Amino acid sequence: MLSHLQWLEINDLILLINRTEDLKMMRLYFLDAVRLILPYDKAVFYLFTEEENGIITLKEPVFKNLSTEAVKEYERLINSDVMGRRVMNLRRTTEYRSSDLIQPVQSAAGDFFTKNNIFWYSGIVMADKDILLGEVIFYRSRDKNDFSDTDLEILNILKDHFTLRLSREKDKCLTVGRVNPLTALGLTERECEITELIMRKFSIEEISDKLVISPYTTKKHINHIYCKLHVKNRLQLLDVVRNCKITN
């Protein structure tokens, strides 16, 4: 069971994940802050890009107490089926620790562990709709204890917050350079974002969770959208949006 102090630290981490605008700085701050409740010797936080042939590229890694060469070597290892792929092949957000992974340690992985004084490791793989988004990994040396059930519980609480944040960043990248036709109707970027989610049949609660805003704020945005588009309900809104997209 988590202590009151651990819950306070977790709440601070959740705020950090959602409110630090710069993604790289968020990951760096997180690696520093999480050490208070989840001690580690080394750590790294990757973003993923996956090609059609399944090759994974590690984007903008941030790391603590690891060399750049070690980070690059990990990228080669996960693409050679030596380590890490068993968890990644699940293609879902999950926390894990090495002692729970029943798999032989091949020589290349063993060399990686030995060179970097690693014996235990644990982390989170983040994925959204079968798309791999990123991974955060914590390492400990042989003279330290294995990652505990409490450590895994902390990672389990944080994993969905990371996935939501990385998913939002992915959606931003997809829309860069694309002019949303709904802006021609006088909607702000946030109102366009909410309208798109309404089109995808998201509920108020789901919209609030995805955008990390309160249901009250979501309702205010929807009321503004209705007023601007002179509609009274979702059905009328959908008609207006469809007509707008057809004419554009």
C-alpha positions as protocol buffer text, in pm:
chain_id: "A"
residue {
  index: 1
  type: MET
  ca { x: 0 y: 0 z: 0 }
}
residue {
  index: 2
  type: LEU
  ca { x: 134 y: 342 z: -94 }
}
residue {
  index: 3
  type: SER
  ca { x: 201 y: 592 z: 183 }
}
residue {
  index: 4
  type: HIS
  ca { x: 49 y: 938 z: 204 }
}
residue {
  index: 5
  type: LEU
  ca { x: 387 y: 1089 z: 110 }
}
residue {
  index: 6
  type: GLN
  ca { x: 414 y: 864 z: -196 }
}
residue {
  index: 7
  type: TRP
  ca { x: 66 y: 970 z: -311 }
}
residue {
  index: 8
  type: LEU
  ca { x: 164 y: 1335 z: -275 }
}
residue {
  index: 9
  type: GLU
  ca { x: 474 y: 1276 z: -488 }
}
residue {
  index: 10
  type: ILE
  ca { x: 269 y: 1087 z: -747 }
}
residue {
  index: 11
  type: ASN
  ca { x: 19 y: 1374 z: -770 }
}
residue {
  index: 12
  type: ASP
  ca { x: 310 y: 1615 z: -828 }
}
residue {
  index: 13
  type: LEU
  ca { x: 444 y: 1387 z: -1102 }
}
residue {
  index: 14
  type: ILE
  ca { x: 104 y: 1372 z: -1273 }
}
residue {
  index: 15
  type: LEU
  ca { x: 87 y: 1752 z: -1274 }
}
residue {
  index: 16
  type: LEU
  ca { x: 440 y: 1764 z: -1415 }
}
residue {
  index: 17
  type: ILE
  ca { x: 352 y: 1518 z: -1693 }
}
residue {
  index: 18
  type: ASN
  ca { x: 46 y: 1713 z: -1801 }
}
residue {
  index: 19
  type: ARG
  ca { x: 148 y: 2073 z: -1744 }
}
residue {
  index: 20
  type: THR
  ca { x: 512 y: 2092 z: -1857 }
}
residue {
  index: 21
  type: GLU
  ca { x: 467 y: 2225 z: -2209 }
}
residue {
  index: 22
  type: ASP
  ca { x: 803 y: 2122 z: -2355 }
}
residue {
  index: 23
  type: LEU
  ca { x: 810 y: 1745 z: -2398 }
}
residue {
  index: 24
  type: LYS
  ca { x: 1185 y: 1708 z: -2357 }
}
residue {
  index: 25
  type: MET
  ca { x: 1191 y: 1917 z: -2040 }
}
residue {
  index: 26
  type: MET
  ca { x: 895 y: 1722 z: -1902 }
}
residue {
  index: 27
  type: ARG
  ca { x: 1089 y: 1397 z: -1941 }
}
residue {
  index: 28
  type: LEU
  ca { x: 1404 y: 1541 z: -1784 }
}
residue {
  index: 29
  type: TYR
  ca { x: 1212 y: 1686 z: -1490 }
}
residue {
  index: 30
  type: PHE
  ca { x: 1032 y: 1354 z: -1446 }
}
residue {
  index: 31
  type: LEU
  ca { x: 1355 y: 1151 z: -1429 }
}
residue {
  index: 32
  type: ASP
  ca { x: 1481 y: 1387 z: -1158 }
}
residue {
  index: 33
  type: ALA
  ca { x: 1157 y: 1398 z: -958 }
}
residue {
  index: 34
  type: VAL
  ca { x: 1061 y: 1030 z: -968 }
}
residue {
  index: 35
  type: ARG
  ca { x: 1386 y: 936 z: -794 }
}
residue {
  index: 36
  type: LEU
  ca { x: 1232 y: 1049 z: -466 }
}
residue {
  index: 37
  type: ILE
  ca { x: 989 y: 756 z: -465 }
}
residue {
  index: 38
  type: LEU
  ca { x: 1152 y: 516 z: -714 }
}
residue {
  index: 39
  type: PRO
  ca { x: 1531 y: 510 z: -665 }
}
residue {
  index: 40
  type: TYR
  ca { x: 1746 y: 406 z: -963 }
}
residue {
  index: 41
  type: ASP
  ca { x: 2109 y: 415 z: -1073 }
}
residue {
  index: 42
  type: LYS
  ca { x: 2052 y: 495 z: -1441 }
}
residue {
  index: 43
  type: ALA
  ca { x: 1749 y: 587 z: -1647 }
}
residue {
  index: 44
  type: VAL
  ca { x: 1645 y: 674 z: -1999 }
}
residue {
  index: 45
  type: PHE
  ca { x: 1325 y: 804 z: -2158 }
}
residue {
  index: 46
  type: TYR
  ca { x: 1278 y: 742 z: -2531 }
}
residue {
  index: 47
  type: LEU
  ca { x: 1020 y: 845 z: -2786 }
}
residue {
  index: 48
  type: PHE
  ca { x: 958 y: 593 z: -3065 }
}
residue {
  index: 49
  type: THR
  ca { x: 917 y: 615 z: -3439 }
}
residue {
  index: 50
  type: GLU
  ca { x: 831 y: 287 z: -3608 }
}
residue {
  index: 51
  type: GLU
  ca { x: 879 y: 222 z: -3979 }
}
residue {
  index: 52
  type: GLU
  ca { x: 649 y: -2 z: -4186 }
}
residue {
  index: 53
  type: ASN
  ca { x: 910 y: -279 z: -4171 }
}
residue {
  index: 54
  type: GLY
  ca { x: 892 y: -275 z: -3790 }
}
residue {
  index: 55
  type: ILE
  ca { x: 1227 y: -101 z: -3735 }
}
residue {
  index: 56
  type: ILE
  ca { x: 1210 y: 123 z: -3429 }
}
residue {
  index: 57
  type: THR
  ca { x: 1395 y: 455 z: -3417 }
}
residue {
  index: 58
  type: LEU
  ca { x: 1455 y: 612 z: -3078 }
}
residue {
  index: 59
  type: LYS
  ca { x: 1375 y: 984 z: -3092 }
}
residue {
  index: 60
  type: GLU
  ca { x: 1518 y: 1251 z: -2864 }
}
residue {
  index: 61
  type: PRO
  ca { x: 1631 y: 1024 z: -2578 }
}
residue {
  index: 62
  type: VAL
  ca { x: 1688 y: 1189 z: -2241 }
}
residue {
  index: 63
  type: PHE
  ca { x: 1895 y: 994 z: -1992 }
}
residue {
  index: 64
  type: LYS
  ca { x: 2062 y: 993 z: -1652 }
}
residue {
  index: 65
  type: ASN
  ca { x: 2405 y: 837 z: -1581 }
}
residue {
  index: 66
  type: LEU
  ca { x: 2416 y: 660 z: -1918 }
}
residue {
  index: 67
  type: SER
  ca { x: 2654 y: 730 z: -2205 }
}
residue {
  index: 68
  type: THR
  ca { x: 2534 y: 828 z: -2551 }
}
residue {
  index: 69
  type: GLU
  ca { x: 2696 y: 507 z: -2680 }
}
residue {
  index: 70
  type: ALA
  ca { x: 2487 y: 297 z: -2438 }
}
residue {
  index: 71
  type: VAL
  ca { x: 2168 y: 468 z: -2556 }
}
residue {
  index: 72
  type: LYS
  ca { x: 2253 y: 394 z: -2921 }
}
residue {
  index: 73
  type: GLU
  ca { x: 2340 y: 35 z: -2836 }
}
residue {
  index: 74
  type: TYR
  ca { x: 1996 y: -17 z: -2680 }
}
residue {
  index: 75
  type: GLU
  ca { x: 1838 y: 94 z: -3007 }
}
residue {
  index: 76
  type: ARG
  ca { x: 2037 y: -172 z: -3193 }
}
residue {
  index: 77
  type: LEU
  ca { x: 1942 y: -437 z: -2940 }
}
residue {
  index: 78
  type: ILE
  ca { x: 1565 y: -383 z: -2952 }
}
residue {
  index: 79
  type: ASN
  ca { x: 1577 y: -397 z: -3332 }
}
residue {
  index: 80
  type: SER
  ca { x: 1773 y: -724 z: -3329 }
}
residue {
  index: 81
  type: ASP
  ca { x: 1511 y: -909 z: -3120 }
}
residue {
  index: 82
  type: VAL
  ca { x: 1762 y: -953 z: -2839 }
}
residue {
  index: 83
  type: MET
  ca { x: 1583 y: -761 z: -2566 }
}
residue {
  index: 84
  type: GLY
  ca { x: 1278 y: -554 z: -2503 }
}
residue {
  index: 85
  type: ARG
  ca { x: 1073 y: -679 z: -2796 }
}
residue {
  index: 86
  type: ARG
  ca { x: 862 y: -918 z: -2590 }
}
residue {
  index: 87
  type: VAL
  ca { x: 704 y: -629 z: -2399 }
}
residue {
  index: 88
  type: MET
  ca { x: 685 y: -406 z: -2707 }
}
residue {
  index: 89
  type: ASN
  ca { x: 517 y: -675 z: -2915 }
}
residue {
  index: 90
  type: LEU
  ca { x: 216 y: -652 z: -2684 }
}
residue {
  index: 91
  type: ARG
  ca { x: 155 y: -308 z: -2839 }
}
residue {
  index: 92
  type: ARG
  ca { x: -20 y: -179 z: -2534 }
}
residue {
  index: 93
  type: THR
  ca { x: 73 y: 46 z: -2247 }
}
residue {
  index: 94
  type: THR
  ca { x: 220 y: -166 z: -1971 }
}
residue {
  index: 95
  type: GLU
  ca { x: 464 y: -153 z: -1681 }
}
residue {
  index: 96
  type: TYR
  ca { x: 719 y: -432 z: -1639 }
}
residue {
  index: 97
  type: ARG
  ca { x: 1030 y: -546 z: -1454 }
}
residue {
  index: 98
  type: SER
  ca { x: 1306 y: -770 z: -1581 }
}
residue {
  index: 99
  type: SER
  ca { x: 1264 y: -1036 z: -1312 }
}
residue {
  index: 100
  type: ASP
  ca { x: 909 y: -1100 z: -1436 }
}
residue {
  index: 101
  type: LEU
  ca { x: 1018 y: -1150 z: -1797 }
}
residue {
  index: 102
  type: ILE
  ca { x: 1087 y: -1519 z: -1849 }
}
residue {
  index: 103
  type: GLN
  ca { x: 1329 y: -1505 z: -2138 }
}
residue {
  index: 104
  type: PRO
  ca { x: 1690 y: -1610 z: -2194 }
}
residue {
  index: 105
  type: VAL
  ca { x: 1948 y: -1333 z: -2172 }
}
residue {
  index: 106
  type: GLN
  ca { x: 2136 y: -1351 z: -2501 }
}
residue {
  index: 107
  type: SER
  ca { x: 2506 y: -1265 z: -2515 }
}
residue {
  index: 108
  type: ALA
  ca { x: 2459 y: -922 z: -2675 }
}
residue {
  index: 109
  type: ALA
  ca { x: 2214 y: -817 z: -2403 }
}
residue {
  index: 110
  type: GLY
  ca { x: 2442 y: -965 z: -2137 }
}
residue {
  index: 111
  type: ASP
  ca { x: 2730 y: -758 z: -2270 }
}
residue {
  index: 112
  type: PHE
  ca { x: 2513 y: -447 z: -2258 }
}
residue {
  index: 113
  type: PHE
  ca { x: 2423 y: -514 z: -1894 }
}
residue {
  index: 114
  type: THR
  ca { x: 2781 y: -591 z: -1792 }
}
residue {
  index: 115
  type: LYS
  ca { x: 2936 y: -288 z: -1963 }
}
residue {
  index: 116
  type: ASN
  ca { x: 2682 y: -56 z: -1803 }
}
residue {
  index: 117
  type: ASN
  ca { x: 2676 y: -222 z: -1458 }
}
residue {
  index: 118
  type: ILE
  ca { x: 2309 y: -318 z: -1493 }
}
residue {
  index: 119
  type: PHE
  ca { x: 2145 y: -616 z: -1325 }
}
residue {
  index: 120
  type: TRP
  ca { x: 1780 y: -513 z: -1266 }
}
residue {
  index: 121
  type: TYR
  ca { x: 1560 y: -301 z: -1487 }
}
residue {
  index: 122
  type: SER
  ca { x: 1200 y: -187 z: -1492 }
}
residue {
  index: 123
  type: GLY
  ca { x: 990 y: 59 z: -1689 }
}
residue {
  index: 124
  type: ILE
  ca { x: 687 y: 148 z: -1894 }
}
residue {
  index: 125
  type: VAL
  ca { x: 618 y: 89 z: -2262 }
}
residue {
  index: 126
  type: MET
  ca { x: 362 y: 338 z: -2394 }
}
residue {
  index: 127
  type: ALA
  ca { x: 136 y: 262 z: -2692 }
}
residue {
  index: 128
  type: ASP
  ca { x: -184 y: 402 z: -2837 }
}
residue {
  index: 129
  type: LYS
  ca { x: -403 y: 203 z: -3078 }
}
residue {
  index: 130
  type: ASP
  ca { x: -119 y: -42 z: -3153 }
}
residue {
  index: 131
  type: ILE
  ca { x: 126 y: 242 z: -3221 }
}
residue {
  index: 132
  type: LEU
  ca { x: 436 y: 243 z: -3001 }
}
residue {
  index: 133
  type: LEU
  ca { x: 490 y: 590 z: -2852 }
}
residue {
  index: 134
  type: GLY
  ca { x: 780 y: 562 z: -2611 }
}
residue {
  index: 135
  type: GLU
  ca { x: 949 y: 389 z: -2321 }
}
residue {
  index: 136
  type: VAL
  ca { x: 1096 y: 494 z: -1989 }
}
residue {
  index: 137
  type: ILE
  ca { x: 1345 y: 250 z: -1831 }
}
residue {
  index: 138
  type: PHE
  ca { x: 1507 y: 248 z: -1488 }
}
residue {
  index: 139
  type: TYR
  ca { x: 1823 y: 46 z: -1415 }
}
residue {
  index: 140
  type: ARG
  ca { x: 1981 y: -79 z: -1093 }
}
residue {
  index: 141
  type: SER
  ca { x: 2314 y: -249 z: -1033 }
}
residue {
  index: 142
  type: ARG
  ca { x: 2361 y: -597 z: -886 }
}
residue {
  index: 143
  type: ASP
  ca { x: 2429 y: -464 z: -534 }
}
residue {
  index: 144
  type: LYS
  ca { x: 2083 y: -300 z: -521 }
}
residue {
  index: 145
  type: ASN
  ca { x: 1745 y: -463 z: -463 }
}
residue {
  index: 146
  type: ASP
  ca { x: 1514 y: -566 z: -745 }
}
residue {
  index: 147
  type: PHE
  ca { x: 1227 y: -332 z: -829 }
}
residue {
  index: 148
  type: SER
  ca { x: 949 y: -399 z: -580 }
}
residue {
  index: 149
  type: ASP
  ca { x: 574 y: -445 z: -615 }
}
residue {
  index: 150
  type: THR
  ca { x: 538 y: -92 z: -481 }
}
residue {
  index: 151
  type: ASP
  ca { x: 766 y: 38 z: -757 }
}
residue {
  index: 152
  type: LEU
  ca { x: 546 y: -138 z: -1014 }
}
residue {
  index: 153
  type: GLU
  ca { x: 234 y: 7 z: -854 }
}
residue {
  index: 154
  type: ILE
  ca { x: 378 y: 357 z: -895 }
}
residue {
  index: 155
  type: LEU
  ca { x: 458 y: 290 z: -1261 }
}
residue {
  index: 156
  type: ASN
  ca { x: 110 y: 146 z: -1313 }
}
residue {
  index: 157
  type: ILE
  ca { x: -47 y: 469 z: -1185 }
}
residue {
  index: 158
  type: LEU
  ca { x: 172 y: 687 z: -1407 }
}
residue {
  index: 159
  type: LYS
  ca { x: 158 y: 485 z: -1729 }
}
residue {
  index: 160
  type: ASP
  ca { x: -180 y: 607 z: -1860 }
}
residue {
  index: 161
  type: HIS
  ca { x: -89 y: 970 z: -1791 }
}
residue {
  index: 162
  type: PHE
  ca { x: 224 y: 928 z: -2002 }
}
residue {
  index: 163
  type: THR
  ca { x: 29 y: 759 z: -2281 }
}
residue {
  index: 164
  type: LEU
  ca { x: -228 y: 1040 z: -2292 }
}
residue {
  index: 165
  type: ARG
  ca { x: 47 y: 1302 z: -2302 }
}
residue {
  index: 166
  type: LEU
  ca { x: 244 y: 1129 z: -2580 }
}
residue {
  index: 167
  type: SER
  ca { x: -75 y: 1059 z: -2772 }
}
residue {
  index: 168
  type: ARG
  ca { x: -163 y: 1428 z: -2765 }
}
residue {
  index: 169
  type: GLU
  ca { x: 186 y: 1514 z: -2890 }
}
residue {
  index: 170
  type: LYS
  ca { x: 146 y: 1263 z: -3174 }
}
residue {
  index: 171
  type: ASP
  ca { x: -186 y: 1419 z: -3272 }
}
residue {
  index: 172
  type: LYS
  ca { x: -24 y: 1765 z: -3274 }
}
residue {
  index: 173
  type: CYS
  ca { x: 246 y: 1644 z: -3512 }
}
residue {
  index: 174
  type: LEU
  ca { x: -15 y: 1503 z: -3749 }
}
residue {
  index: 175
  type: THR
  ca { x: -196 y: 1836 z: -3768 }
}
residue {
  index: 176
  type: VAL
  ca { x: 111 y: 2060 z: -3810 }
}
residue {
  index: 177
  type: GLY
  ca { x: 78 y: 2257 z: -4131 }
}
residue {
  index: 178
  type: ARG
  ca { x: -281 y: 2151 z: -4188 }
}
residue {
  index: 179
  type: VAL
  ca { x: -536 y: 2432 z: -4170 }
}
residue {
  index: 180
  type: ASN
  ca { x: -849 y: 2317 z: -3994 }
}
residue {
  index: 181
  type: PRO
  ca { x: -1150 y: 2422 z: -4205 }
}
residue {
  index: 182
  type: LEU
  ca { x: -1348 y: 2474 z: -3883 }
}
residue {
  index: 183
  type: THR
  ca { x: -1145 y: 2789 z: -3813 }
}
residue {
  index: 184
  type: ALA
  ca { x: -1334 y: 2947 z: -4104 }
}
residue {
  index: 185
  type: LEU
  ca { x: -1645 y: 2916 z: -3886 }
}
residue {
  index: 186
  type: GLY
  ca { x: -1483 y: 3131 z: -3618 }
}
residue {
  index: 187
  type: LEU
  ca { x: -1377 y: 2852 z: -3383 }
}
residue {
  index: 188
  type: THR
  ca { x: -1055 y: 2873 z: -3182 }
}
residue {
  index: 189
  type: GLU
  ca { x: -796 y: 2594 z: -3200 }
}
residue {
  index: 190
  type: ARG
  ca { x: -921 y: 2443 z: -2874 }
}
residue {
  index: 191
  type: GLU
  ca { x: -1284 y: 2464 z: -2994 }
}
residue {
  index: 192
  type: CYS
  ca { x: -1182 y: 2293 z: -3320 }
}
residue {
  index: 193
  type: GLU
  ca { x: -1010 y: 2023 z: -3116 }
}
residue {
  index: 194
  type: ILE
  ca { x: -1321 y: 1964 z: -2905 }
}
residue {
  index: 195
  type: THR
  ca { x: -1546 y: 1967 z: -3212 }
}
residue {
  index: 196
  type: GLU
  ca { x: -1330 y: 1699 z: -3375 }
}
residue {
  index: 197
  type: LEU
  ca { x: -1363 y: 1484 z: -3062 }
}
residue {
  index: 198
  type: ILE
  ca { x: -1741 y: 1533 z: -3064 }
}
residue {
  index: 199
  type: MET
  ca { x: -1737 y: 1414 z: -3426 }
}
residue {
  index: 200
  type: ARG
  ca { x: -1560 y: 1101 z: -3304 }
}
residue {
  index: 201
  type: LYS
  ca { x: -1842 y: 1049 z: -3050 }
}
residue {
  index: 202
  type: PHE
  ca { x: -1633 y: 1125 z: -2741 }
}
residue {
  index: 203
  type: SER
  ca { x: -1837 y: 1197 z: -2429 }
}
residue {
  index: 204
  type: ILE
  ca { x: -1779 y: 1508 z: -2216 }
}
residue {
  index: 205
  type: GLU
  ca { x: -1588 y: 1296 z: -1965 }
}
residue {
  index: 206
  type: GLU
  ca { x: -1371 y: 1140 z: -2238 }
}
residue {
  index: 207
  type: ILE
  ca { x: -1297 y: 1481 z: -2392 }
}
residue {
  index: 208
  type: SER
  ca { x: -1202 y: 1615 z: -2048 }
}
residue {
  index: 209
  type: ASP
  ca { x: -967 y: 1321 z: -1984 }
}
residue {
  index: 210
  type: LYS
  ca { x: -800 y: 1345 z: -2325 }
}
residue {
  index: 211
  type: LEU
  ca { x: -743 y: 1721 z: -2306 }
}
residue {
  index: 212
  type: VAL
  ca { x: -672 y: 1718 z: -1930 }
}
residue {
  index: 213
  type: ILE
  ca { x: -936 y: 1980 z: -1852 }
}
residue {
  index: 214
  type: SER
  ca { x: -1232 y: 1971 z: -1616 }
}
residue {
  index: 215
  type: PRO
  ca { x: -1580 y: 1865 z: -1737 }
}
residue {
  index: 216
  type: TYR
  ca { x: -1697 y: 2216 z: -1643 }
}
residue {
  index: 217
  type: THR
  ca { x: -1440 y: 2369 z: -1880 }
}
residue {
  index: 218
  type: THR
  ca { x: -1536 y: 2122 z: -2154 }
}
residue {
  index: 219
  type: LYS
  ca { x: -1904 y: 2217 z: -2119 }
}
residue {
  index: 220
  type: LYS
  ca { x: -1814 y: 2587 z: -2141 }
}
residue {
  index: 221
  type: HIS
  ca { x: -1623 y: 2526 z: -2464 }
}
residue {
  index: 222
  type: ILE
  ca { x: -1915 y: 2328 z: -2609 }
}
residue {
  index: 223
  type: ASN
  ca { x: -2159 y: 2606 z: -2521 }
}
residue {
  index: 224
  type: HIS
  ca { x: -1934 y: 2857 z: -2699 }
}
residue {
  index: 225
  type: ILE
  ca { x: -1918 y: 2627 z: -3004 }
}
residue {
  index: 226
  type: TYR
  ca { x: -2297 y: 2596 z: -3015 }
}
residue {
  index: 227
  type: CYS
  ca { x: -2339 y: 2974 z: -2990 }
}
residue {
  index: 228
  type: LYS
  ca { x: -2085 y: 3045 z: -3264 }
}
residue {
  index: 229
  type: LEU
  ca { x: -2236 y: 2788 z: -3501 }
}
residue {
  index: 230
  type: HIS
  ca { x: -2598 y: 2867 z: -3408 }
}
residue {
  index: 231
  type: VAL
  ca { x: -2680 y: 2506 z: -3318 }
}
residue {
  index: 232
  type: LYS
  ca { x: -2865 y: 2356 z: -3022 }
}
residue {
  index: 233
  type: ASN
  ca { x: -2737 y: 1999 z: -3003 }
}
residue {
  index: 234
  type: ARG
  ca { x: -2476 y: 1754 z: -3128 }
}
residue {
  index: 235
  type: LEU
  ca { x: -2680 y: 1640 z: -3429 }
}
residue {
  index: 236
  type: GLN
  ca { x: -2708 y: 1995 z: -3560 }
}
residue {
  index: 237
  type: LEU
  ca { x: -2338 y: 2046 z: -3488 }
}
residue {
  index: 238
  type: LEU
  ca { x: -2246 y: 1736 z: -3689 }
}
residue {
  index: 239
  type: ASP
  ca { x: -2447 y: 1862 z: -3989 }
}
residue {
  index: 240
  type: VAL
  ca { x: -2272 y: 2200 z: -3982 }
}
residue {
  index: 241
  type: VAL
  ca { x: -1927 y: 2041 z: -3952 }
}
residue {
  index: 242
  type: ARG
  ca { x: -1990 y: 1791 z: -4233 }
}
residue {
  index: 243
  type: ASN
  ca { x: -2110 y: 2068 z: -4465 }
}
residue {
  index: 244
  type: CYS
  ca { x: -1805 y: 2277 z: -4377 }
}
residue {
  index: 245
  type: LYS
  ca { x: -1564 y: 1992 z: -4454 }
}
residue {
  index: 246
  type: ILE
  ca { x: -1741 y: 1907 z: -4781 }
}
residue {
  index: 247
  type: THR
  ca { x: -1720 y: 2265 z: -4911 }
}
residue {
  index: 248
  type: ASN
  ca { x: -1353 y: 2284 z: -4813 }
}
